[in-house]
Amino acid sequence: MSIFEAGMMVCFGISWPIAAYKTYKAKSVNGKSLRFSSLILLGYIFGITHKLIYSHDAVIWLYILNVFFLLIDMGLHIKYKHFSKTTVTK
């Protein structure tokens, strides 16, 4: 297991719940991109695949946890996307 990979995953892992919480509280997705989140999700899937095939270790659980929180944030994005468009100020 690489301590640097684990550290990176912990740092990312801290950011997703914070981002999801901010989206939930603001009920706004202004400045967020579902495409960008989808690319990050794809990267996590590649990371999980690598862990399953070549380097199975405990860091896989950090990838899975990050995917879980990223999917929550993406779900909130989809939920509040229409709401953000209707509350744009002039």
N, CA, C and O atoms as a MOPAC input file, in Angstrom:
PM7 MOZYME 1SCF
protein

 N      0.85500 1    -1.18400 1     0.00000 1
 C      0.00000 1     0.00000 1     0.00000 1
 C      0.89000 1     1.23300 1     0.00000 1
 O      1.88000 1     1.29700 1     0.72900 1
 N      0.53500 1     2.19600 1    -0.81100 1
 C      1.27300 1     3.44900 1    -0.86400 1
 C      0.64500 1     4.45700 1     0.09400 1
 O     -0.54500 1     4.75700 1     0.00400 1
 N      1.44900 1     4.96900 1     0.99900 1
 C      0.97000 1     5.97400 1     1.94700 1
 C      0.54400 1     7.25000 1     1.21800 1
 O     -0.34700 1     7.96700 1     1.67300 1
 N      1.19300 1     7.52400 1     0.07800 1
 C      0.85800 1     8.72700 1    -0.68800 1
 C     -0.49400 1     8.58700 1    -1.38800 1
 O     -1.27400 1     9.53700 1    -1.44000 1
 N     -0.76400 1     7.39900 1    -1.92200 1
 C     -2.07000 1     7.15800 1    -2.53300 1
 C     -3.16400 1     7.22500 1    -1.47100 1
 O     -4.22400 1     7.80700 1    -1.70000 1
 N     -2.90700 1     6.63600 1    -0.32400 1
 C     -3.88600 1     6.67700 1     0.76700 1
 C     -4.12800 1     8.11900 1     1.21000 1
 O     -5.27000 1     8.50900 1     1.45500 1
 N     -3.06400 1     8.91000 1     1.31400 1
 C     -3.21100 1    10.32100 1     1.68700 1
 C     -4.03100 1    11.09900 1     0.67600 1
 O     -4.87300 1    11.91600 1     1.04600 1
 N     -3.78400 1    10.84500 1    -0.60600 1
 C     -4.55300 1    11.51400 1    -1.65700 1
 C     -6.03200 1    11.14900 1    -1.53700 1
 O     -6.90000 1    12.01500 1    -1.64700 1
 N     -6.31300 1     9.87600 1    -1.31400 1
 C     -7.69900 1     9.43100 1    -1.22200 1
 C     -8.39100 1     9.99100 1     0.02300 1
 O     -9.58700 1    10.28000 1    -0.01300 1
 N     -7.65800 1    10.14500 1     1.10600 1
 C     -8.23000 1    10.75000 1     2.31800 1
 C     -8.57000 1    12.20900 1     2.05600 1
 O     -9.64300 1    12.67800 1     2.43600 1
 N     -7.65300 1    12.93200 1     1.40500 1
 C     -7.91600 1    14.35200 1     1.11000 1
 C     -9.13200 1    14.50800 1     0.20100 1
 O     -9.98700 1    15.35900 1     0.44800 1
 N     -9.21200 1    13.69100 1    -0.85000 1
 C    -10.38700 1    13.73500 1    -1.71300 1
 C    -11.62400 1    13.31500 1    -0.93200 1
 O    -12.70000 1    13.88900 1    -1.09500 1
 N    -11.46000 1    12.31500 1    -0.09100 1
 C    -12.57900 1    11.80200 1     0.69000 1
 C    -13.16900 1    12.82000 1     1.64500 1
 O    -14.36500 1    12.78200 1     1.93200 1
 N    -12.35500 1    13.71500 1     2.13400 1
 C    -12.85000 1    14.78400 1     3.00500 1
 C    -13.63300 1    15.81200 1     2.19900 1
 O    -14.60400 1    16.38300 1     2.69500 1
 N    -13.21500 1    16.05000 1     0.96400 1
 C    -13.83900 1    17.10800 1     0.16700 1
 C    -15.23900 1    16.74100 1    -0.32700 1
 O    -16.09000 1    17.62600 1    -0.42000 1
 N    -15.51400 1    15.46900 1    -0.64700 1
 C    -16.82300 1    15.11900 1    -1.20500 1
 C    -17.97600 1    15.30000 1    -0.22900 1
 O    -19.00000 1    15.85200 1    -0.63000 1
 N    -17.87800 1    14.87300 1     1.02200 1
 C    -18.99500 1    15.13500 1     1.93900 1
 C    -19.21600 1    16.63400 1     2.16000 1
 O    -20.35300 1    17.08200 1     2.30300 1
 N    -18.13700 1    17.39700 1     2.18700 1
 C    -18.26600 1    18.85300 1     2.35200 1
 C    -18.98500 1    19.44500 1     1.15400 1
 O    -19.88100 1    20.27400 1     1.31400 1
 N    -18.59700 1    19.02400 1    -0.05700 1
 C    -19.24600 1    19.53100 1    -1.27300 1
 C    -20.72700 1    19.14800 1    -1.29900 1
 O    -21.57700 1    19.96700 1    -1.65000 1
 N    -21.03000 1    17.91400 1    -0.92900 1
 C    -22.42400 1    17.46600 1    -0.92300 1
 C    -23.23700 1    18.24300 1     0.11300 1
 O    -24.38000 1    18.61800 1    -0.14600 1
 N    -22.65000 1    18.48100 1     1.27700 1
 C    -23.34500 1    19.23300 1     2.32000 1
 C    -23.63900 1    20.66700 1     1.85800 1
 O    -24.73500 1    21.18400 1     2.08000 1
 N    -22.65800 1    21.29900 1     1.21800 1
 C    -22.85900 1    22.66900 1     0.71700 1
 C    -23.94800 1    22.70700 1    -0.34700 1
 O    -24.75800 1    23.63400 1    -0.36900 1
 N    -23.97800 1    21.71200 1    -1.23000 1
 C    -25.02400 1    21.64900 1    -2.24800 1
 C    -26.38100 1    21.47000 1    -1.59500 1
 O    -27.35400 1    22.11600 1    -1.98600 1
 N    -26.44900 1    20.59900 1    -0.60400 1
 C    -27.70700 1    20.34400 1     0.09500 1
 C    -28.21300 1    21.59600 1     0.80300 1
 O    -29.39700 1    21.92400 1     0.71700 1
 N    -27.32500 1    22.29200 1     1.50000 1
 C    -27.73000 1    23.49100 1     2.24100 1
 C    -28.12500 1    24.62300 1     1.30500 1
 O    -29.12100 1    25.30500 1     1.54700 1
 N    -27.36100 1    24.83300 1     0.24300 1
 C    -27.62000 1    25.93700 1    -0.68200 1
 C    -28.73400 1    25.60300 1    -1.67100 1
 O    -29.36300 1    26.49900 1    -2.23400 1
 N    -28.96900 1    24.32200 1    -1.87500 1
 C    -29.93600 1    23.86700 1    -2.87000 1
 C    -29.65500 1    24.51800 1    -4.22000 1
 O    -30.56500 1    24.86600 1    -4.97200 1
 N    -28.35800 1    24.66900 1    -4.50100 1
 C    -27.90600 1    25.29800 1    -5.73700 1
 C    -26.68800 1    24.55800 1    -6.25400 1
 O    -25.83500 1    24.11700 1    -5.48300 1
 N    -26.61900 1    24.42700 1    -7.56500 1
 C    -25.47600 1    23.76200 1    -8.18400 1
 C    -24.69900 1    24.73000 1    -9.07100 1
 O    -23.90000 1    24.30900 1    -9.90800 1
 N    -24.93300 1    26.01000 1    -8.88700 1
 C    -24.21100 1    27.00000 1    -9.67800 1
 C    -22.71100 1    26.82300 1    -9.49500 1
 O    -22.21700 1    26.72900 1    -8.37100 1
 N    -21.99400 1    26.78000 1   -10.60900 1
 C    -20.55400 1    26.61100 1   -10.57100 1
 C    -20.11000 1    25.16400 1   -10.52500 1
 O    -18.91000 1    24.88900 1   -10.50700 1
 N    -21.05100 1    24.23300 1   -10.50500 1
 C    -20.71000 1    22.81200 1   -10.49000 1
 C    -20.94800 1    22.21900 1   -11.86800 1
 O    -21.81600 1    22.67400 1   -12.61300 1
 N    -20.17200 1    21.20700 1   -12.19500 1
 C    -20.29300 1    20.55800 1   -13.48700 1
 C    -20.48000 1    19.06500 1   -13.30500 1
 O    -19.64900 1    18.39600 1   -12.69100 1
 N    -21.56900 1    18.54700 1   -13.83800 1
 C    -21.82600 1    17.12100 1   -13.77900 1
 C    -20.83100 1    16.36400 1   -14.65900 1
 O    -20.46500 1    15.23200 1   -14.34200 1
 N    -20.39600 1    16.97000 1   -15.74700 1
 C    -19.38600 1    16.33700 1   -16.61500 1
 C    -18.06900 1    16.16300 1   -15.86200 1
 O    -17.43400 1    15.11200 1   -15.94800 1
 N    -17.66900 1    17.18100 1   -15.13400 1
 C    -16.42800 1    17.10200 1   -14.36100 1
 C    -16.53600 1    15.99900 1   -13.31000 1
 O    -15.61100 1    15.20300 1   -13.14800 1
 N    -17.65000 1    15.94900 1   -12.60500 1
 C    -17.86000 1    14.90800 1   -11.60700 1
 C    -17.86300 1    13.52800 1   -12.25000 1
 O    -17.37000 1    12.56700 1   -11.65800 1
 N    -18.41400 1    13.42000 1   -13.45400 1
 C    -18.43100 1    12.14600 1   -14.16300 1
 C    -17.01500 1    11.69500 1   -14.51300 1
 O    -16.70900 1    10.50500 1   -14.43500 1
 N    -16.16300 1    12.61800 1   -14.89200 1
 C    -14.76500 1    12.27400 1   -15.17800 1
 C    -14.04800 1    11.79600 1   -13.92100 1
 O    -13.25700 1    10.85400 1   -13.97200 1
 N    -14.32000 1    12.43700 1   -12.80600 1
 C    -13.72300 1    12.00000 1   -11.54600 1
 C    -14.22800 1    10.60200 1   -11.18600 1
 O    -13.45600 1     9.75400 1   -10.74000 1
 N    -15.52200 1    10.37000 1   -11.38200 1
 C    -16.09200 1     9.04600 1   -11.12400 1
 C    -15.40100 1     7.98800 1   -11.98700 1
 O    -15.08000 1     6.90300 1   -11.50300 1
 N    -15.17500 1     8.30300 1   -13.25900 1
 C    -14.47900 1     7.38200 1   -14.15000 1
 C    -13.06700 1     7.09600 1   -13.63500 1
 O    -12.60600 1     5.95600 1   -13.67800 1
 N    -12.39100 1     8.12400 1   -13.15500 1
 C    -11.06800 1     7.93300 1   -12.57500 1
 C    -11.09400 1     7.01600 1   -11.36800 1
 O    -10.21700 1     6.16600 1   -11.21300 1
 N    -12.08800 1     7.17800 1   -10.51500 1
 C    -12.22500 1     6.29200 1    -9.35400 1
 C    -12.49100 1     4.85000 1    -9.79100 1
 O    -11.96300 1     3.90900 1    -9.19900 1
 N    -13.30600 1     4.68400 1   -10.82400 1
 C    -13.58700 1     3.33500 1   -11.33200 1
 C    -12.30700 1     2.69300 1   -11.86100 1
 O    -12.06300 1     1.50900 1   -11.63100 1
 N    -11.48300 1     3.47900 1   -12.57400 1
 C    -10.19200 1     2.95400 1   -13.02700 1
 C     -9.30900 1     2.58100 1   -11.84600 1
 O     -8.63900 1     1.54900 1   -11.87100 1
 N     -9.30400 1     3.42100 1   -10.80400 1
 C     -8.51200 1     3.13100 1    -9.61700 1
 C     -8.95700 1     1.85600 1    -8.92100 1
 O     -8.12800 1     1.04800 1    -8.50300 1
 N    -10.27100 1     1.67500 1    -8.79700 1
 C    -10.81300 1     0.46400 1    -8.18100 1
 C    -10.46200 1    -0.75400 1    -9.02300 1
 O    -10.08600 1    -1.79800 1    -8.48900 1
 N    -10.58600 1    -0.62000 1   -10.33400 1
 C    -10.24800 1    -1.72500 1   -11.23200 1
 C     -8.78300 1    -2.11500 1   -11.08100 1
 O     -8.45500 1    -3.30100 1   -11.03600 1
 N     -7.90700 1    -1.12500 1   -11.00500 1
 C     -6.48400 1    -1.39600 1   -10.80800 1
 C     -6.25300 1    -2.13600 1    -9.48900 1
 O     -5.48800 1    -3.09900 1    -9.43000 1
 N     -6.91700 1    -1.67700 1    -8.44800 1
 C     -6.76400 1    -2.32700 1    -7.13600 1
 C     -7.25300 1    -3.78000 1    -7.18500 1
 O     -6.63000 1    -4.66000 1    -6.59200 1
 N     -8.33900 1    -4.03000 1    -7.87300 1
 C     -8.88300 1    -5.38600 1    -7.94700 1
 C     -7.98900 1    -6.32500 1    -8.75500 1
 O     -7.85200 1    -7.50200 1    -8.42000 1
 N     -7.38300 1    -5.80200 1    -9.81800 1
 C     -6.60000 1    -6.66100 1   -10.71000 1
 C     -5.13900 1    -6.78100 1   -10.28700 1
 O     -4.58000 1    -7.87800 1   -10.28800 1
 N     -4.51500 1    -5.65000 1    -9.92200 1
 C     -3.06300 1    -5.64300 1    -9.74300 1
 C     -2.58000 1    -5.44800 1    -8.31000 1
 O     -1.53800 1    -5.98600 1    -7.93700 1
 N     -3.29700 1    -4.70800 1    -7.52300 1
 C     -2.73000 1    -4.27200 1    -6.24600 1
 C     -3.80700 1    -4.22800 1    -5.16700 1
 O     -4.10500 1    -3.16600 1    -4.61900 1
 N     -4.37900 1    -5.36900 1    -4.87200 1
 C     -5.47800 1    -5.39100 1    -3.90700 1
 C     -4.95300 1    -5.09200 1    -2.50400 1
 O     -4.20700 1    -5.88200 1    -1.92600 1
 N     -5.35600 1    -3.93600 1    -1.96600 1
 C     -4.98500 1    -3.56200 1    -0.60200 1
 C     -6.09900 1    -2.72300 1     0.00100 1
 O     -7.14000 1    -2.52300 1    -0.62400 1
 N     -5.88400 1    -2.24000 1     1.19600 1
 C     -6.93600 1    -1.54400 1     1.95600 1
 C     -7.36000 1    -0.21800 1     1.33000 1
 O     -8.44100 1     0.28500 1     1.63700 1
 N     -6.53800 1     0.35400 1     0.46600 1
 C     -6.88200 1     1.65200 1    -0.14600 1
 C     -8.13700 1     1.53200 1    -1.00600 1
 O     -8.80100 1     2.53500 1    -1.26800 1
 N     -8.46700 1     0.32300 1    -1.44700 1
 C     -9.67000 1     0.13800 1    -2.26200 1
 C    -10.90800 1     0.64300 1    -1.52000 1
 O    -11.84300 1     1.14500 1    -2.14300 1
 N    -10.91600 1     0.51200 1    -0.19000 1
 C    -12.06700 1     0.97900 1     0.59300 1
 C    -12.17900 1     2.49200 1     0.56600 1
 O    -13.28200 1     3.03200 1     0.64100 1
 N    -11.05200 1     3.18500 1     0.46000 1
 C    -11.09100 1     4.65000 1     0.32600 1
 C    -11.66400 1     5.03900 1    -1.03400 1
 O    -12.42900 1     5.99800 1    -1.13400 1
 N    -11.29700 1     4.29700 1    -2.08300 1
 C    -11.88200 1     4.54400 1    -3.40500 1
 C    -13.39500 1     4.35300 1    -3.35400 1
 O    -14.15300 1     5.18300 1    -3.85600 1
 N    -13.82300 1     3.25200 1    -2.74300 1
 C    -15.25800 1     2.95300 1    -2.67300 1
 C    -15.99800 1     4.01800 1    -1.86200 1
 O    -17.08700 1     4.44200 1    -2.25000 1
 N    -15.42700 1     4.44700 1    -0.75800 1
 C    -16.04300 1     5.49900 1     0.05200 1
 C    -16.14100 1     6.81100 1    -0.73600 1
 O    -17.15600 1     7.50400 1    -0.67400 1
 N    -15.08900 1     7.13900 1    -1.46800 1
 C    -15.11500 1     8.35600 1    -2.27700 1
 C    -16.17300 1     8.27300 1    -3.36900 1
 O    -16.86300 1     9.25700 1    -3.63700 1
 N    -16.31000 1     7.11900 1    -3.99800 1
 C    -17.34700 1     6.93800 1    -5.01900 1
 C    -18.72200 1     7.14400 1    -4.39700 1
 O    -19.58000 1     7.79400 1    -4.99400 1
 N    -18.93700 1     6.60500 1    -3.22400 1
 C    -20.21500 1     6.75300 1    -2.53000 1
 C    -20.56300 1     8.23700 1    -2.32200 1
 O    -21.66600 1     8.67000 1    -2.65700 1
 N    -19.62400 1     9.00800 1    -1.77000 1
 C    -19.89600 1    10.42100 1    -1.52200 1
 C    -19.98700 1    11.22600 1    -2.81500 1
 O    -20.76700 1    12.17500 1    -2.89500 1
 N    -19.20700 1    10.86300 1    -3.82000 1
 C    -19.30500 1    11.54000 1    -5.11000 1
 C    -20.67300 1    11.29400 1    -5.73300 1
 O    -21.27200 1    12.21000 1    -6.29800 1
 N    -21.16900 1    10.07000 1    -5.63500 1
 C    -22.50100 1     9.77300 1    -6.17600 1
 C    -23.59200 1    10.54400 1    -5.43200 1
 O    -24.57400 1    10.96400 1    -6.04300 1
 N    -23.43400 1    10.73300 1    -4.14200 1
 C    -24.39100 1    11.55800 1    -3.38900 1
 C    -24.36300 1    12.98900 1    -3.92500 1
 O    -25.41100 1    13.58800 1    -4.16500 1
 N    -23.16400 1    13.53200 1    -4.10900 1
 C    -23.03900 1    14.89200 1    -4.62800 1
 C    -23.63300 1    14.99400 1    -6.03400 1
 O    -24.30100 1    15.97800 1    -6.35400 1
 N    -23.39600 1    13.99500 1    -6.86700 1
 C    -23.96200 1    14.00300 1    -8.21900 1
 C    -25.48600 1    13.89900 1    -8.17100 1
 O    -26.17800 1    14.54600 1    -8.95700 1
 N    -26.00600 1    13.08900 1    -7.25600 1
 C    -27.45400 1    12.98600 1    -7.10300 1
 C    -28.07800 1    14.30600 1    -6.67800 1
 O    -29.13800 1    14.69000 1    -7.17200 1
 N    -27.41800 1    14.99400 1    -5.76400 1
 C    -27.90700 1    16.31400 1    -5.35100 1
 C    -27.83700 1    17.29300 1    -6.51300 1
 O    -28.70800 1    18.15200 1    -6.65700 1
 N    -26.81400 1    17.16900 1    -7.33400 1
 C    -26.69000 1    18.03700 1    -8.51200 1
 C    -27.88800 1    17.84300 1    -9.42900 1
 O    -28.48100 1    18.81100 1    -9.90500 1
 N    -28.23700 1    16.59500 1    -9.67000 1
 C    -29.38000 1    16.30700 1   -10.53400 1
 C    -30.67500 1    16.80600 1    -9.89200 1
 O    -31.54000 1    17.35800 1   -10.57200 1
 N    -30.80000 1    16.61100 1    -8.59100 1
 C    -32.01200 1    17.03500 1    -7.88000 1
 C    -32.19900 1    18.54700 1    -7.91900 1
 O    -33.31100 1    19.02700 1    -8.13800 1
 N    -31.12400 1    19.30000 1    -7.70900 1
 C    -31.23800 1    20.75200 1    -7.59300 1
 C    -30.91200 1    21.49900 1    -8.87000 1
 O    -30.93600 1    22.73000 1    -8.87700 1
 N    -30.61000 1    20.80000 1    -9.94700 1
 C    -30.25700 1    21.46800 1   -11.20000 1
 C    -31.38800 1    22.36700 1   -11.68900 1
 O    -31.15700 1    23.52200 1   -12.04700 1
 N    -32.59300 1    21.84500 1   -11.70500 1
 C    -33.74200 1    22.63000 1   -12.16200 1
 C    -34.01400 1    23.78800 1   -11.20300 1
 O    -34.33200 1    24.89600 1   -11.63600 1
 N    -33.89000 1    23.53200 1    -9.91400 1
 C    -34.13500 1    24.56400 1    -8.90500 1
 C    -33.17500 1    25.74000 1    -9.08300 1
 O    -33.58100 1    26.89200 1    -8.93700 1
 N    -31.91200 1    25.46600 1    -9.39600 1
 C    -30.92000 1    26.52300 1    -9.58000 1
 C    -31.24200 1    27.37900 1   -10.78500 1
 O    -31.00900 1    28.58800 1   -10.76300 1
 N    -31.77100 1    26.77900 1   -11.83400 1
 C    -32.10500 1    27.53700 1   -13.04000 1
 C    -33.28600 1    28.47100 1   -12.80000 1
 O    -33.36000 1    29.54800 1   -13.39000 1
 N    -34.21000 1    28.05600 1   -11.93200 1
 C    -35.39700 1    28.87900 1   -11.70300 1
 C    -35.16900 1    29.98400 1   -10.68900 1
 O    -36.01200 1    30.87000 1   -10.54800 1
 N    -34.04500 1    29.95300 1    -9.97600 1
 C    -33.81200 1    30.97200 1    -8.95800 1
 C    -32.65500 1    31.89900 1    -9.33100 1
 O    -32.05500 1    32.52600 1    -8.45800 1
 N    -32.34500 1    31.98700 1   -10.61400 1
 C    -31.27900 1    32.87200 1   -11.06600 1
 C    -31.72200 1    34.32200 1   -10.85800 1
 O    -32.83400 1    34.69500 1   -11.23400 1
 N    -30.86300 1    35.12500 1   -10.26700 1
 C    -31.20500 1    36.53400 1   -10.04700 1
 C    -30.89100 1    37.35800 1   -11.26600 1
 O    -30.05500 1    36.97800 1   -12.08600 1
 N    -31.56100 1    38.49200 1   -11.39100 1
 C    -31.37100 1    39.37400 1   -12.54100 1
 C    -30.20300 1    40.29300 1   -12.33500 1
 O    -29.89700 1    41.10700 1   -13.20600 1

